[in-house]
């Protein structure tokens, strides 16, 4: 490493720009090879950092949610749980009930997928940053 790279790494650390610290050099080489502008370079750097922060936020929220299992609505077998109203569940998947501060109640006998749906909705909320 040269002195400039050391200074960039130190500044990134001080500013908590951890992804930029790791990825700036390959991005700079790629931008130079493609003969793009400094603005394109900066946009790529900031995009990489923004994506990394979003991922860290989702990971933290997922830990805080302490979900017993990770389930998704795509995994839910509507053929098995024929009593589950698919249209209503897909409407819940939009998470608009959260914005309206509404509760949902899942009723049904044991083993029809209530916990799966609840976990899937919670997981979707976490992935949406809620």
PATIKE-512503 format. One record per atom (N, C-alpha, C): x, y, z; residue number from 1. Coordinates in nm, 4 decimals, always signed. Example, Ala and Ser with C-alpha at 12.3 -4.5 7.8 and 13.67 -1.06 7.14 Angstrom:
<recs>
+----------+----------+----------+-----+
!       c1 !       c2 !       c3 !  nr !
+----------+----------+----------+-----+
!  +1.3190 !  -0.5690 !  +0.7800 !   1 !
!  +1.2300 !  -0.4500 !  +0.7800 !   1 !
!  +1.3200 !  -0.3300 !  +0.7800 !   1 !
!  +1.2850 !  -0.2250 !  +0.7080 !   2 !
!  +1.3670 !  -0.1060 !  +0.7140 !   2 !
!  +1.2900 !  +0.0030 !  +0.7870 !   2 !
+----------+----------+----------+-----+
</recs>
This chain:
<recs>
+----------+----------+----------+-----+
!       c1 !       c2 !       c3 !  nr !
+----------+----------+----------+-----+
!  +0.0835 !  -0.1194 !  +0.0000 !   1 !
!  +0.0000 !  +0.0000 !  +0.0000 !   1 !
!  +0.0877 !  +0.1254 !  +0.0000 !   1 !
!  +0.0359 !  +0.2292 !  -0.0606 !   2 !
!  +0.1092 !  +0.3546 !  -0.0570 !   2 !
!  +0.0456 !  +0.4484 !  +0.0456 !   2 !
!  +0.1064 !  +0.5638 !  +0.0656 !   3 !
!  +0.0590 !  +0.6583 !  +0.1664 !   3 !
!  -0.0820 !  +0.7090 !  +0.1379 !   3 !
!  -0.1127 !  +0.7327 !  +0.0121 !   4 !
!  -0.2469 !  +0.7810 !  -0.0214 !   4 !
!  -0.3522 !  +0.6764 !  +0.0143 !   4 !
!  -0.3255 !  +0.5534 !  -0.0156 !   5 !
!  -0.4206 !  +0.4463 !  +0.0184 !   5 !
!  -0.4385 !  +0.4353 !  +0.1693 !   5 !
!  -0.3308 !  +0.4526 !  +0.2434 !   6 !
!  -0.3393 !  +0.4505 !  +0.3897 !   6 !
!  -0.4242 !  +0.5659 !  +0.4418 !   6 !
!  -0.4051 !  +0.6839 !  +0.3836 !   7 !
!  -0.4841 !  +0.7999 !  +0.4265 !   7 !
!  -0.6322 !  +0.7811 !  +0.3926 !   7 !
!  -0.6601 !  +0.7265 !  +0.2756 !   8 !
!  -0.7995 !  +0.7015 !  +0.2363 !   8 !
!  -0.8628 !  +0.6009 !  +0.3318 !   8 !
!  -0.7894 !  +0.4961 !  +0.3636 !   9 !
!  -0.8409 !  +0.3956 !  +0.4564 !   9 !
!  -0.8677 !  +0.4557 !  +0.5939 !   9 !
!  -0.7781 !  +0.5415 !  +0.6404 !  10 !
!  -0.7958 !  +0.6058 !  +0.7710 !  10 !
!  -0.9164 !  +0.6993 !  +0.7707 !  10 !
!  -0.9337 !  +0.7769 !  +0.6642 !  11 !
!  -1.0485 !  +0.8669 !  +0.6547 !  11 !
!  -1.1801 !  +0.7888 !  +0.6469 !  11 !
!  -1.1804 !  +0.6825 !  +0.5705 !  12 !
!  -1.3009 !  +0.5999 !  +0.5609 !  12 !
!  -1.3356 !  +0.5389 !  +0.6965 !  12 !
!  -1.2352 !  +0.4972 !  +0.7679 !  13 !
!  -1.2584 !  +0.4416 !  +0.9010 !  13 !
!  -1.3140 !  +0.5477 !  +0.9949 !  13 !
!  -1.2552 !  +0.6659 !  +0.9911 !  14 !
!  -1.3001 !  +0.7756 !  +1.0768 !  14 !
!  -1.4446 !  +0.8140 !  +1.0460 !  14 !
!  -1.4817 !  +0.8112 !  +0.9182 !  15 !
!  -1.6168 !  +0.8486 !  +0.8759 !  15 !
!  -1.7128 !  +0.7292 !  +0.8739 !  15 !
!  -1.6629 !  +0.6138 !  +0.9137 !  16 !
!  -1.7422 !  +0.4905 !  +0.9164 !  16 !
!  -1.7974 !  +0.4543 !  +0.7779 !  16 !
!  -1.7133 !  +0.4692 !  +0.6779 !  17 !
!  -1.7462 !  +0.4319 !  +0.5409 !  17 !
!  -1.6755 !  +0.3004 !  +0.5083 !  17 !
!  -1.7185 !  +0.1956 !  +0.5767 !  18 !
!  -1.6452 !  +0.0692 !  +0.5724 !  18 !
!  -1.6459 !  +0.0033 !  +0.4343 !  18 !
!  -1.7561 !  +0.0090 !  +0.3642 !  19 !
!  -1.7607 !  -0.0550 !  +0.2324 !  19 !
!  -1.6771 !  +0.0230 !  +0.1326 !  19 !
!  -1.6813 !  +0.1558 !  +0.1415 !  20 !
!  -1.5980 !  +0.2366 !  +0.0519 !  20 !
!  -1.4514 !  +0.2064 !  +0.0758 !  20 !
!  -1.4127 !  +0.1888 !  +0.2009 !  21 !
!  -1.2736 !  +0.1577 !  +0.2336 !  21 !
!  -1.2280 !  +0.0311 !  +0.1627 !  21 !
!  -1.3162 !  -0.0666 !  +0.1527 !  22 !
!  -1.2796 !  -0.1935 !  +0.0894 !  22 !
!  -1.2900 !  -0.1906 !  -0.0622 !  22 !
!  -1.3861 !  -0.1134 !  -0.1150 !  23 !
!  -1.4200 !  -0.1269 !  -0.2567 !  23 !
!  -1.3773 !  -0.0107 !  -0.3462 !  23 !
!  -1.3218 !  +0.0957 !  -0.2905 !  24 !
!  -1.2952 !  +0.2124 !  -0.3738 !  24 !
!  -1.1933 !  +0.1856 !  -0.4833 !  24 !
!  -1.0903 !  +0.1094 !  -0.4535 !  25 !
!  -0.9844 !  +0.0871 !  -0.5520 !  25 !
!  -1.0346 !  +0.0080 !  -0.6740 !  25 !
!  -1.1027 !  -0.1061 !  -0.6554 !  26 !
!  -1.1540 !  -0.1771 !  -0.7732 !  26 !
!  -1.2561 !  -0.0946 !  -0.8518 !  26 !
!  -1.3375 !  -0.0170 !  -0.7805 !  27 !
!  -1.4348 !  +0.0683 !  -0.8506 !  27 !
!  -1.3622 !  +0.1750 !  -0.9305 !  27 !
!  -1.2580 !  +0.2347 !  -0.8729 !  28 !
!  -1.1800 !  +0.3364 !  -0.9441 !  28 !
!  -1.1167 !  +0.2773 !  -1.0695 !  28 !
!  -1.0627 !  +0.1567 !  -1.0588 !  29 !
!  -1.0017 !  +0.0923 !  -1.1753 !  29 !
!  -1.1058 !  +0.0648 !  -1.2837 !  29 !
!  -1.2244 !  +0.0203 !  -1.2414 !  30 !
!  -1.3311 !  -0.0096 !  -1.3367 !  30 !
!  -1.3779 !  +0.1180 !  -1.4067 !  30 !
!  -1.3948 !  +0.2249 !  -1.3304 !  31 !
!  -1.4377 !  +0.3530 !  -1.3876 !  31 !
!  -1.3309 !  +0.4060 !  -1.4840 !  31 !
!  -1.2035 !  +0.3941 !  -1.4482 !  32 !
!  -1.0951 !  +0.4402 !  -1.5360 !  32 !
!  -1.0916 !  +0.3589 !  -1.6650 !  32 !
!  -1.1102 !  +0.2273 !  -1.6519 !  33 !
!  -1.1081 !  +0.1406 !  -1.7696 !  33 !
!  -1.2221 !  +0.1761 !  -1.8652 !  33 !
!  -1.3367 !  +0.2124 !  -1.8088 !  34 !
!  -1.4523 !  +0.2479 !  -1.8911 !  34 !
!  -1.4533 !  +0.3959 !  -1.9316 !  34 !
!  -1.3525 !  +0.4696 !  -1.8829 !  35 !
!  -1.3385 !  +0.6117 !  -1.9123 !  35 !
!  -1.4641 !  +0.6900 !  -1.8743 !  35 !
!  -1.5135 !  +0.6637 !  -1.7549 !  36 !
!  -1.6302 !  +0.7341 !  -1.7034 !  36 !
!  -1.5865 !  +0.8573 !  -1.6255 !  36 !
!  -1.6815 !  +0.9398 !  -1.5864 !  37 !
!  -1.6501 !  +1.0661 !  -1.5195 !  37 !
!  -1.6279 !  +1.0449 !  -1.3693 !  37 !
!  -1.5772 !  +1.1515 !  -1.3053 !  38 !
!  -1.5606 !  +1.1499 !  -1.1600 !  38 !
!  -1.6965 !  +1.1384 !  -1.0910 !  38 !
!  -1.7967 !  +1.1984 !  -1.1516 !  39 !
!  -1.9322 !  +1.1883 !  -1.0978 !  39 !
!  -1.9809 !  +1.0443 !  -1.0960 !  39 !
!  -1.9507 !  +0.9692 !  -1.2035 !  40 !
!  -1.9878 !  +0.8277 !  -1.2088 !  40 !
!  -1.9147 !  +0.7487 !  -1.1005 !  40 !
!  -1.7882 !  +0.7814 !  -1.0805 !  41 !
!  -1.7085 !  +0.7159 !  -0.9756 !  41 !
!  -1.7710 !  +0.7405 !  -0.8386 !  41 !
!  -1.8020 !  +0.8678 !  -0.8111 !  42 !
!  -1.8607 !  +0.9033 !  -0.6819 !  42 !
!  -1.9976 !  +0.8369 !  -0.6641 !  42 !
!  -2.0770 !  +0.8350 !  -0.7689 !  43 !
!  -2.2089 !  +0.7724 !  -0.7618 !  43 !
!  -2.1975 !  +0.6234 !  -0.7301 !  43 !
!  -2.1048 !  +0.5568 !  -0.7929 !  44 !
!  -2.0850 !  +0.4136 !  -0.7644 !  44 !
!  -2.0387 !  +0.3906 !  -0.6207 !  44 !
!  -1.9435 !  +0.4730 !  -0.5762 !  45 !
!  -1.8954 !  +0.4597 !  -0.4380 !  45 !
!  -2.0083 !  +0.4777 !  -0.3377 !  45 !
!  -2.0843 !  +0.5836 !  -0.3544 !  46 !
!  -2.1927 !  +0.6118 !  -0.2607 !  46 !
!  -2.3022 !  +0.5059 !  -0.2694 !  46 !
!  -2.3272 !  +0.4546 !  -0.3880 !  47 !
!  -2.4257 !  +0.3472 !  -0.4038 !  47 !
!  -2.3848 !  +0.2207 !  -0.3311 !  47 !
!  -2.2568 !  +0.1863 !  -0.3402 !  48 !
!  -2.2050 !  +0.0670 !  -0.2717 !  48 !
!  -2.2182 !  +0.0838 !  -0.1205 !  48 !
!  -2.1844 !  +0.2017 !  -0.0700 !  49 !
!  -2.1947 !  +0.2272 !  +0.0740 !  49 !
!  -2.3408 !  +0.2253 !  +0.1190 !  49 !
!  -2.4279 !  +0.2842 !  +0.0409 !  50 !
!  -2.5701 !  +0.2862 !  +0.0745 !  50 !
!  -2.6275 !  +0.1451 !  +0.0792 !  50 !
!  -2.5923 !  +0.0625 !  -0.0186 !  51 !
!  -2.6382 !  -0.0768 !  -0.0202 !  51 !
!  -2.5885 !  -0.1523 !  +0.1028 !  51 !
!  -2.4637 !  -0.1298 !  +0.1382 !  52 !
!  -2.4060 !  -0.1989 !  +0.2546 !  52 !
!  -2.4748 !  -0.1558 !  +0.3831 !  52 !
!  -2.5059 !  -0.0275 !  +0.3958 !  53 !
!  -2.5748 !  +0.0207 !  +0.5163 !  53 !
!  -2.7161 !  -0.0357 !  +0.5243 !  53 !
!  -2.7835 !  -0.0439 !  +0.4118 !  54 !
!  -2.9166 !  -0.1041 !  +0.4096 !  54 !
!  -2.9129 !  -0.2499 !  +0.4523 !  54 !
!  -2.8130 !  -0.3217 !  +0.4032 !  55 !
!  -2.7978 !  -0.4629 !  +0.4400 !  55 !
!  -2.7686 !  -0.4778 !  +0.5892 !  55 !
!  -2.6811 !  -0.3914 !  +0.6424 !  56 !
!  -2.6523 !  -0.3967 !  +0.7864 !  56 !
!  -2.7760 !  -0.3648 !  +0.8688 !  56 !
!  -2.8552 !  -0.2689 !  +0.8222 !  57 !
!  -2.9778 !  -0.2330 !  +0.8938 !  57 !
!  -3.0750 !  -0.3512 !  +0.8955 !  57 !
!  -3.0941 !  -0.4156 !  +0.7811 !  58 !
!  -3.1843 !  -0.5318 !  +0.7755 !  58 !
!  -3.1341 !  -0.6439 !  +0.8643 !  58 !
!  -3.0040 !  -0.6668 !  +0.8647 !  59 !
!  -2.9457 !  -0.7716 !  +0.9488 !  59 !
!  -2.9690 !  -0.7413 !  +1.0966 !  59 !
!  -2.9510 !  -0.6154 !  +1.1360 !  60 !
!  -2.9734 !  -0.5761 !  +1.2752 !  60 !
!  -3.1204 !  -0.5901 !  +1.3135 !  60 !
!  -3.2094 !  -0.5440 !  +1.2258 !  61 !
!  -3.3518 !  -0.5565 !  +1.2541 !  61 !
!  -3.3942 !  -0.7026 !  +1.2643 !  61 !
!  -3.3353 !  -0.7871 !  +1.1811 !  62 !
!  -3.3679 !  -0.9299 !  +1.1856 !  62 !
!  -3.3241 !  -0.9907 !  +1.3183 !  62 !
!  -3.2082 !  -0.9501 !  +1.3682 !  63 !
!  -3.1635 !  -0.9974 !  +1.5001 !  63 !
!  -3.2575 !  -0.9497 !  +1.6098 !  63 !
!  -3.2967 !  -0.8223 !  +1.6036 !  64 !
!  -3.3848 !  -0.7654 !  +1.7054 !  64 !
!  -3.5244 !  -0.8281 !  +1.7015 !  64 !
!  -3.5670 !  -0.8732 !  +1.5852 !  65 !
!  -3.6997 !  -0.9323 !  +1.5718 !  65 !
!  -3.7091 !  -1.0677 !  +1.6418 !  65 !
!  -3.5968 !  -1.1343 !  +1.6586 !  66 !
!  -3.5901 !  -1.2676 !  +1.7214 !  66 !
!  -3.6992 !  -1.3614 !  +1.6700 !  66 !
!  -3.7114 !  -1.3681 !  +1.5390 !  67 !
!  -3.8089 !  -1.4588 !  +1.4795 !  67 !
!  -3.7683 !  -1.6032 !  +1.5087 !  67 !
!  -3.8651 !  -1.6888 !  +1.5426 !  68 !
!  -3.8306 !  -1.8271 !  +1.5732 !  68 !
!  -3.7817 !  -1.9031 !  +1.4499 !  68 !
!  -3.8257 !  -1.8581 !  +1.3310 !  69 !
!  -3.7849 !  -1.9219 !  +1.2064 !  69 !
!  -3.7983 !  -1.8202 !  +1.0946 !  69 !
!  -3.7201 !  -1.8378 !  +0.9918 !  70 !
!  -3.7294 !  -1.7509 !  +0.8748 !  70 !
!  -3.8181 !  -1.8211 !  +0.7731 !  70 !
!  -3.9326 !  -1.7638 !  +0.7516 !  71 !
!  -4.0277 !  -1.8163 !  +0.6532 !  71 !
!  -4.0659 !  -1.7028 !  +0.5595 !  71 !
!  -4.0995 !  -1.7371 !  +0.4362 !  72 !
!  -4.1445 !  -1.6375 !  +0.3408 !  72 !
!  -4.2819 !  -1.6773 !  +0.2877 !  72 !
!  -4.3529 !  -1.5809 !  +0.2358 !  73 !
!  -4.4838 !  -1.6110 !  +0.1770 !  73 !
!  -4.4685 !  -1.6944 !  +0.0497 !  73 !
!  -4.3547 !  -1.6812 !  -0.0168 !  74 !
!  -4.3302 !  -1.7613 !  -0.1363 !  74 !
!  -4.3180 !  -1.9105 !  -0.1011 !  74 !
!  -4.2756 !  -1.9402 !  +0.0200 !  75 !
!  -4.2638 !  -2.0793 !  +0.0647 !  75 !
!  -4.3969 !  -2.1375 !  +0.1098 !  75 !
!  -4.4957 !  -2.0525 !  +0.1343 !  76 !
!  -4.6229 !  -2.0997 !  +0.1892 !  76 !
!  -4.6983 !  -2.1812 !  +0.0851 !  76 !
!  -4.7471 !  -2.2969 !  +0.1256 !  77 !
!  -4.8179 !  -2.3881 !  +0.0359 !  77 !
!  -4.9676 !  -2.3612 !  +0.0447 !  77 !
!  -5.0178 !  -2.2797 !  -0.0477 !  78 !
!  -5.1605 !  -2.2476 !  -0.0479 !  78 !
!  -5.2450 !  -2.3681 !  -0.0870 !  78 !
!  -5.1877 !  -2.4632 !  -0.1585 !  79 !
!  -5.2621 !  -2.5839 !  -0.1946 !  79 !
!  -5.2907 !  -2.6683 !  -0.0707 !  79 !
!  -5.1945 !  -2.6758 !  +0.0202 !  80 !
!  -5.2137 !  -2.7526 !  +0.1435 !  80 !
!  -5.3116 !  -2.6816 !  +0.2361 !  80 !
!  -5.2930 !  -2.5529 !  +0.2521 !  81 !
!  -5.3796 !  -2.4742 !  +0.3399 !  81 !
!  -5.4877 !  -2.4091 !  +0.2543 !  81 !
!  -5.5790 !  -2.4912 !  +0.2043 !  82 !
!  -5.6789 !  -2.4422 !  +0.1095 !  82 !
!  -5.7745 !  -2.3408 !  +0.1716 !  82 !
!  -5.7849 !  -2.3386 !  +0.3035 !  83 !
!  -5.8733 !  -2.2426 !  +0.3691 !  83 !
!  -5.8124 !  -2.1048 !  +0.3825 !  83 !
!  -5.6837 !  -2.0922 !  +0.3575 !  84 !
!  -5.6159 !  -1.9626 !  +0.3705 !  84 !
!  -5.6541 !  -1.8744 !  +0.2527 !  84 !
!  -5.7118 !  -1.7578 !  +0.2793 !  85 !
!  -5.7529 !  -1.6680 !  +0.1703 !  85 !
!  -5.6310 !  -1.6023 !  +0.1044 !  85 !
!  -5.5923 !  -1.6549 !  -0.0092 !  86 !
!  -5.4712 !  -1.6104 !  -0.0779 !  86 !
!  -5.4718 !  -1.4596 !  -0.1050 !  86 !
!  -5.5835 !  -1.4071 !  -0.1504 !  87 !
!  -5.5909 !  -1.2645 !  -0.1838 !  87 !
!  -5.5695 !  -1.1781 !  -0.0595 !  87 !
!  -5.6276 !  -1.2166 !  +0.0527 !  88 !
!  -5.6098 !  -1.1392 !  +0.1754 !  88 !
!  -5.4659 !  -1.1453 !  +0.2243 !  88 !
!  -5.4057 !  -1.2607 !  +0.2152 !  89 !
!  -5.2671 !  -1.2755 !  +0.2601 !  89 !
!  -5.1739 !  -1.1945 !  +0.1711 !  89 !
!  -5.1990 !  -1.1948 !  +0.0423 !  90 !
!  -5.1162 !  -1.1147 !  -0.0475 !  90 !
!  -5.1376 !  -0.9655 !  -0.0249 !  90 !
!  -5.2584 !  -0.9278 !  +0.0158 !  91 !
!  -5.2825 !  -0.7883 !  +0.0512 !  91 !
!  -5.2047 !  -0.7514 !  +0.1779 !  91 !
!  -5.2023 !  -0.8431 !  +0.2747 !  92 !
!  -5.1242 !  -0.8193 !  +0.3962 !  92 !
!  -4.9756 !  -0.8068 !  +0.3646 !  92 !
!  -4.9308 !  -0.8785 !  +0.2614 !  93 !
!  -4.7890 !  -0.8753 !  +0.2232 !  93 !
!  -4.7444 !  -0.7366 !  +0.1793 !  93 !
!  -4.8372 !  -0.6505 !  +0.1412 !  94 !
!  -4.8025 !  -0.5135 !  +0.1049 !  94 !
!  -4.7672 !  -0.4314 !  +0.2277 !  94 !
!  -4.7987 !  -0.4822 !  +0.3463 !  95 !
!  -4.7647 !  -0.4216 !  +0.4758 !  95 !
!  -4.8340 !  -0.2875 !  +0.5001 !  95 !
!  -4.9394 !  -0.2585 !  +0.4271 !  96 !
!  -5.0098 !  -0.1320 !  +0.4487 !  96 !
!  -5.0811 !  -0.1303 !  +0.5835 !  96 !
!  -5.1104 !  -0.2470 !  +0.6391 !  97 !
!  -5.1732 !  -0.2515 !  +0.7711 !  97 !
!  -5.0805 !  -0.1937 !  +0.8779 !  97 !
!  -4.9515 !  -0.2013 !  +0.8564 !  98 !
!  -4.8553 !  -0.1450 !  +0.9518 !  98 !
!  -4.8635 !  +0.0073 !  +0.9484 !  98 !
!  -4.8697 !  +0.0636 !  +0.8296 !  99 !
!  -4.8792 !  +0.2088 !  +0.8161 !  99 !
!  -5.0072 !  +0.2617 !  +0.8797 !  99 !
!  -5.1136 !  +0.1824 !  +0.8718 ! 100 !
!  -5.2414 !  +0.2230 !  +0.9307 ! 100 !
!  -5.2499 !  +0.1881 !  +1.0792 ! 100 !
!  -5.1443 !  +0.1294 !  +1.1338 ! 101 !
!  -5.1379 !  +0.0882 !  +1.2748 ! 101 !
!  -5.2521 !  -0.0064 !  +1.3104 ! 101 !
!  -5.2789 !  -0.1012 !  +1.2203 ! 102 !
!  -5.3836 !  -0.1999 !  +1.2423 ! 102 !
!  -5.3228 !  -0.3321 !  +1.2859 ! 102 !
!  -5.3984 !  -0.4065 !  +1.3629 ! 103 !
!  -5.3589 !  -0.5408 !  +1.4030 ! 103 !
!  -5.4177 !  -0.6408 !  +1.3046 ! 103 !
!  -5.3549 !  -0.7566 !  +1.2973 ! 104 !
!  -5.4128 !  -0.8665 !  +1.2208 ! 104 !
!  -5.4285 !  -0.9852 !  +1.3141 ! 104 !
!  -5.5282 !  -1.0663 !  +1.2871 ! 105 !
!  -5.5545 !  -1.1851 !  +1.3674 ! 105 !
!  -5.5606 !  -1.3032 !  +1.2717 ! 105 !
!  -5.4822 !  -1.4044 !  +1.3011 ! 106 !
!  -5.4820 !  -1.5265 !  +1.2208 ! 106 !
!  -5.5522 !  -1.6346 !  +1.3014 ! 106 !
!  -5.6645 !  -1.6799 !  +1.2523 ! 107 !
!  -5.7430 !  -1.7817 !  +1.3210 ! 107 !
!  -5.7478 !  -1.9082 !  +1.2386 ! 107 !
!  -5.7480 !  -2.0212 !  +1.3072 ! 108 !
!  -5.7613 !  -2.1484 !  +1.2392 ! 108 !
!  -5.7128 !  -2.2608 !  +1.3274 ! 108 !
!  -5.7420 !  -2.3830 !  +1.2866 ! 109 !
!  -5.6980 !  -2.4978 !  +1.3665 ! 109 !
!  -5.5463 !  -2.5147 !  +1.3605 ! 109 !
!  -5.4973 !  -2.5999 !  +1.4426 ! 110 !
!  -5.3543 !  -2.6267 !  +1.4499 ! 110 !
!  -5.3031 !  -2.6868 !  +1.3189 ! 110 !
!  -5.1864 !  -2.6392 !  +1.2769 ! 111 !
!  -5.1192 !  -2.6985 !  +1.1614 ! 111 !
!  -5.1617 !  -2.6485 !  +1.0257 ! 111 !
!  -5.2252 !  -2.5324 !  +1.0178 ! 112 !
!  -5.2683 !  -2.4832 !  +0.8870 ! 112 !
!  -5.1811 !  -2.3695 !  +0.8330 ! 112 !
!  -5.0813 !  -2.3260 !  +0.9111 ! 113 !
!  -4.9865 !  -2.2274 !  +0.8596 ! 113 !
!  -4.9963 !  -2.0883 !  +0.9189 ! 113 !
!  -5.0645 !  -2.0726 !  +1.0300 ! 114 !
!  -5.0759 !  -1.9388 !  +1.0918 ! 114 !
!  -4.9388 !  -1.8854 !  +1.1319 ! 114 !
!  -4.8584 !  -1.9690 !  +1.1961 ! 115 !
!  -4.7245 !  -1.9251 !  +1.2382 ! 115 !
!  -4.6359 !  -1.8948 !  +1.1177 ! 115 !
!  -4.6509 !  -1.9741 !  +1.0131 ! 116 !
!  -4.5739 !  -1.9511 !  +0.8910 ! 116 !
!  -4.6090 !  -1.8130 !  +0.8344 ! 116 !
!  -4.7375 !  -1.7827 !  +0.8242 ! 117 !
!  -4.7806 !  -1.6542 !  +0.7692 ! 117 !
!  -4.7329 !  -1.5400 !  +0.8577 ! 117 !
!  -4.7466 !  -1.5551 !  +0.9890 ! 118 !
!  -4.7027 !  -1.4495 !  +1.0813 ! 118 !
!  -4.5526 !  -1.4253 !  +1.0690 ! 118 !
!  -4.4745 !  -1.5320 !  +1.0641 ! 119 !
!  -4.3291 !  -1.5176 !  +1.0496 ! 119 !
!  -4.2931 !  -1.4556 !  +0.9150 ! 119 !
!  -4.3639 !  -1.4962 !  +0.8120 ! 120 !
!  -4.3366 !  -1.4429 !  +0.6780 ! 120 !
!  -4.3673 !  -1.2942 !  +0.6712 ! 120 !
!  -4.4764 !  -1.2513 !  +0.7329 ! 121 !
!  -4.5105 !  -1.1094 !  +0.7339 ! 121 !
!  -4.4078 !  -1.0299 !  +0.8158 ! 121 !
!  -4.3660 !  -1.0855 !  +0.9269 ! 122 !
!  -4.2641 !  -1.0183 !  +1.0083 ! 122 !
!  -4.1326 !  -1.0080 !  +0.9316 ! 122 !
!  -4.0945 !  -1.1145 !  +0.8641 ! 123 !
!  -3.9712 !  -1.1134 !  +0.7844 ! 123 !
!  -3.9792 !  -1.0094 !  +0.6735 ! 123 !
!  -4.0940 !  -1.0024 !  +0.6071 ! 124 !
!  -4.1121 !  -0.9037 !  +0.5011 ! 124 !
!  -4.1019 !  -0.7618 !  +0.5566 ! 124 !
!  -4.1585 !  -0.7385 !  +0.6742 ! 125 !
!  -4.1506 !  -0.6067 !  +0.7387 ! 125 !
!  -4.0056 !  -0.5717 !  +0.7693 ! 125 !
!  -3.9308 !  -0.6676 !  +0.8212 ! 126 !
!  -3.7897 !  -0.6445 !  +0.8524 ! 126 !
!  -3.7126 !  -0.6105 !  +0.7248 ! 126 !
!  -3.7370 !  -0.6850 !  +0.6182 ! 127 !
!  -3.6664 !  -0.6596 !  +0.4927 ! 127 !
!  -3.7052 !  -0.5240 !  +0.4331 ! 127 !
!  -3.8232 !  -0.4731 !  +0.4715 ! 128 !
!  -3.8650 !  -0.3399 !  +0.4268 ! 128 !
!  -3.8114 !  -0.2300 !  +0.5174 ! 128 !
!  -3.7358 !  -0.2684 !  +0.6201 ! 129 !
!  -3.6760 !  -0.1705 !  +0.7105 ! 129 !
!  -3.7678 !  -0.1253 !  +0.8208 ! 129 !
!  -3.8724 !  -0.2022 !  +0.8463 ! 130 !
!  -3.9682 !  -0.1671 !  +0.9516 ! 130 !
!  -3.9331 !  -0.2429 !  +1.0775 ! 130 !
+----------+----------+----------+-----+
</recs>
